[in-house]
Amino acid sequence: MKKPTVLILCTGNSCRSHLAEGLLRAAAGDILEVASAGSKPAGYVHPLAIKAMQEIGVDISAHHSKHMNEFLEGEVETVITVCGNADQACPMYPGQLNRHHWGFDDPAHATGSEEEQLVVFRRVRDEIRRVFEAYAAGRRDEGKRR
């Protein structure tokens, strides 16, 4: 049986959506296909996002920034937006059954030294982790009831 696809959207697809993609894939990659994209992709994954995820044993270094329109041809069961701009720009995808909006601060706007910026990346990572691990647990429970 094909795993349902969860698409995580953000504006730039450089930080929050990749943090969420990596965390959700780590928590539920065995039961969900997980991808991320942006409405205006930045063209890169922020190095501090990669570093913050490495600290918790999740490797997103091979991720790349993608446009949300790349997913219009496939079946997307659930769309989760992690910033307000992406929520407003989000199209309907073929097969889409669910849509959630969980907004998080954009760590790319952090200022100060690299260490001060990394503190913000860690905080946002941990906030995203709590939400997406709870979502993964809920999906597992839902699967057991079926």
Secondary structure as UniProt FT lines:
FT   STRAND          5..10
FT   HELIX           16..28
FT   TURN            29..31
FT   STRAND          33..38
FT   HELIX           47..54
FT   TURN            55..57
FT   TURN            61..62
FT   HELIX           68..71
FT   TURN            72..73
FT   STRAND          78..81
FT   HELIX           84..89
FT   TURN            94..95
FT   STRAND          98..101
FT   HELIX           107..109
FT   HELIX           114..145
//
